[in-house]
């Protein structure tokens, strides 16, 4: 068991919601707009980052409150120990500032990754393979963070150093070499860690994919295309040598912010972007399941799957449930009706959602 005694206060259309007695499979059933995905989004805020919708915190606060919101949950990491109480909330005076508590003590959002790993699959992710390279980098970073909580620190510090270097490059005055040396040293240090984390993750996911059957889900082939040297000394030298070109462009042209995740369907040698919608969905599910196997090692693991079962045929749906059982993750699924979940109905906790209110079924 991972999360239980989950509470939502003034979160989107949930004024006061509580979910108790959770299980391995947890189903949220209701009409579109009832508030099912809002529950998943709230749970996703127990991971570092902006949640599964990447929405601003102020947008998440319910109109029934004072502008703040609160989400709480009890985490059972070890059955022989007392549960850990997690809290993620904002205050009305600072609606854009996220606050986190663990057992009543304030801590950083990044530290949540040390307690549990959370992954998700939403309908918006269906266009991942045809979306921008930036969207795929965020996808990789989210998966890397679920495996290594320190990944977020390197990403944050790299982005801060990148903004500073770009500011210096776009200044009308010639920046001092010493300033650029210092900023580039930070870029190289954290960029190396960031790129190595991404490359290592892709390699491990490919190893997991090799152990999974290729049917009924398509088996994708993933490769990591680095946007610059991965070794720290090489990246520092490349940044230094590229200053003239970067200054002409007013931005940094090499580095992990130019990385790309390349995906193809194994056996067909066809880019995922050129595959059918059904094939893309199948490959995305295969990646999520392979990553779940990795993330489940060492920490409690959650999978949030929004409207995934209804779009699968019975054979793929049954295979998905079997793999979810084997993943070791606590799974949260949404749907408009119970019929697609008949195979797991008896082992699942089920709530019917209507206008932001939940009723146990």
Residue pairs with C-beta under 8 A, 6 or more apart in sequence:
1 22
1 23
1 24
1 76
1 79
1 330
2 22
2 75
2 76
2 116
2 300
2 301
2 302
2 329
2 330
3 22
3 43
3 46
3 73
3 74
3 75
3 76
3 116
3 300
3 302
3 330
4 19
4 20
4 21
4 22
4 73
4 74
4 76
4 83
5 18
5 19
5 20
5 72
5 73
5 74
5 83
6 18
6 19
6 20
6 22
6 39
6 42
6 43
6 71
6 72
6 73
7 16
7 17
7 18
7 19
7 70
7 71
7 72
7 73
8 14
8 16
8 17
8 18
8 38
8 39
8 42
8 69
8 70
8 71
9 15
9 16
9 65
9 69
9 70
9 71
10 61
10 62
10 64
10 65
10 66
10 68
10 69
10 70
11 17
11 38
11 42
11 60
11 61
11 62
11 69
11 70
11 71
12 35
12 38
12 41
12 42
12 60
12 62
12 356
13 35
13 38
13 62
13 355
13 356
14 35
14 38
14 39
14 42
14 62
14 356
14 357
15 62
15 64
15 65
15 356
17 39
17 356
17 357
17 358
18 358
19 26
19 39
19 349
19 351
19 358
21 349
21 360
22 330
22 349
23 330
23 347
23 348
23 349
24 325
24 330
24 331
24 347
24 348
25 321
25 324
25 331
25 333
25 341
25 344
25 347
25 348
25 349
26 330
26 331
26 332
26 333
26 348
26 349
26 350
26 351
27 333
27 334
27 335
27 338
27 341
27 344
27 345
27 348
27 349
27 350
27 351
28 36
28 39
28 40
28 332
28 333
28 334
28 335
28 351
28 353
28 358
29 36
29 334
29 335
29 336
29 337
29 338
29 341
29 350
29 351
29 352
29 353
29 361
30 36
30 336
30 352
30 353
30 354
31 336
31 354
32 336
34 353
34 354
34 355
34 356
35 353
35 354
35 355
35 356
35 357
36 306
36 334
36 335
36 353
37 53
37 122
37 306
37 307
37 334
38 356
39 332
39 334
39 353
39 358
40 52
40 120
40 122
40 304
40 306
40 332
40 334
41 51
41 52
41 53
41 55
41 60
42 71
43 71
43 73
43 118
43 302
43 304
43 332
44 51
44 52
44 118
44 120
44 304
45 51
45 71
45 88
45 98
46 71
46 73
46 86
46 88
46 112
46 115
46 116
46 118
46 302
47 112
47 113
47 116
47 117
47 118
47 145
47 146
48 109
48 110
48 112
48 113
48 145
48 149
48 152
49 109
49 142
49 145
49 152
51 60
52 120
52 122
52 304
52 306
53 122
53 124
56 96
57 69
57 90
57 95
57 96
57 97
57 98
58 67
58 90
58 95
58 96
60 69
61 67
61 68
61 69
61 90
61 95
62 69
65 92
66 92
67 90
67 92
67 95
68 89
68 90
68 91
68 92
68 95
69 89
69 90
70 87
70 88
70 89
70 90
71 87
71 88
71 89
72 85
72 86
72 87
72 88
73 85
73 86
74 83
74 84
74 85
74 86
75 83
75 84
75 85
75 86
75 115
75 116
75 300
76 83
76 84
76 300
77 84
77 115
77 116
77 299
77 300
84 102
84 103
84 115
85 101
85 102
85 103
85 104
86 100
86 101
86 102
86 112
86 115
87 99
87 100
87 101
87 102
88 98
88 99
88 100
88 109
88 112
89 98
89 99
89 101
90 96
90 97
90 98
90 99
91 97
91 99
98 109
99 106
100 106
100 107
100 108
100 109
100 111
100 112
101 107
102 111
102 112
102 115
110 149
110 152
110 153
110 156
111 149
113 145
113 146
113 149
113 152
114 149
114 299
115 299
115 300
116 299
116 300
116 301
116 302
117 146
117 147
117 295
117 296
117 299
117 300
117 301
117 302
118 146
118 301
118 302
118 303
118 304
119 142
119 143
119 146
119 288
119 291
119 292
119 295
119 301
119 302
119 303
119 304
119 329
120 303
120 304
120 305
120 306
121 284
121 285
121 288
121 303
121 304
121 305
121 306
121 308
122 304
122 306
122 307
123 306
123 307
125 139
125 284
126 277
126 280
126 281
126 284
128 135
128 136
128 139
128 280
128 284
129 136
129 263
129 271
129 272
129 273
129 275
129 280
129 283
129 284
130 273
133 258
133 259
133 260
133 261
136 260
136 261
137 198
137 257
137 259
137 260
137 261
139 261
140 198
140 201
140 202
140 259
140 261
141 151
141 152
141 155
141 198
143 201
143 205
143 291
143 295
144 151
144 197
144 198
144 201
145 151
145 152
146 291
146 295
146 301
147 201
147 204
147 291
147 294
147 295
148 197
150 193
151 194
151 197
154 190
154 193
154 194
154 197
155 190
155 194
157 186
157 190
158 186
158 187
158 190
158 191
158 194
158 255
158 256
158 257
159 257
161 183
161 186
161 187
161 190
162 187
162 252
162 255
162 257
164 183
165 180
165 183
165 184
165 187
165 239
165 246
165 252
166 250
166 251
166 252
168 175
168 179
168 180
168 183
169 175
169 243
169 246
169 247
169 249
169 250
169 251
169 252
170 250
170 251
180 240
180 243
181 240
184 236
184 239
184 240
185 236
187 235
187 236
187 239
187 252
187 255
188 232
188 233
188 235
188 236
188 239
189 232
191 228
191 232
191 235
191 255
191 256
192 230
192 231
192 232
192 235
194 256
195 226
195 228
195 230
195 256
195 259
196 230
198 224
198 256
198 259
199 224
199 226
199 230
201 294
202 222
202 223
202 224
202 261
203 224
204 294
205 222
205 287
205 290
205 291
205 294
206 221
206 222
208 290
208 291
208 293
208 294
209 219
209 220
209 222
209 286
209 287
209 290
212 219
212 286
212 289
212 290
212 323
214 266
214 267
216 282
216 315
216 316
216 319
217 282
217 283
217 285
217 286
217 289
217 316
217 319
217 320
218 265
218 266
218 275
218 279
218 282
218 283
218 286
219 265
219 266
219 267
219 283
219 286
220 263
220 264
220 265
220 266
220 272
220 283
220 286
220 287
221 263
221 264
221 265
221 266
222 261
222 262
222 263
222 287
223 261
223 262
223 263
224 259
224 260
224 261
224 262
225 259
225 260
225 261
225 262
226 256
226 259
227 254
227 255
227 256
227 257
227 258
227 259
227 260
228 235
228 238
228 254
228 255
228 256
228 258
229 235
229 237
229 238
229 254
235 254
235 255
238 254
239 246
239 252
239 254
239 255
242 252
242 253
242 254
245 253
246 252
246 253
262 271
263 271
263 272
263 283
264 270
264 271
264 272
265 272
265 275
265 279
265 283
268 275
272 279
272 280
272 283
275 283
281 311
282 316
285 308
285 320
288 303
289 320
289 323
289 324
289 327
292 301
292 303
292 324
292 327
292 328
292 329
293 326
293 327
293 328
295 301
295 329
296 327
296 328
296 329
300 330
301 327
301 328
301 329
301 330
302 329
302 330
302 331
302 332
303 324
303 327
303 329
303 330
303 331
303 332
304 332
305 331
305 332
305 333
305 334
306 333
306 334
307 334
307 335
307 336
308 320
308 333
309 317
309 320
309 333
309 335
309 340
309 341
310 335
310 336
310 340
312 320
312 340
317 340
317 343
318 343
321 343
321 344
324 331
333 341
335 341
338 345
338 350
338 361
341 348
349 360
350 360
350 361
351 358
351 359
351 360
351 361
352 358
352 359
352 361
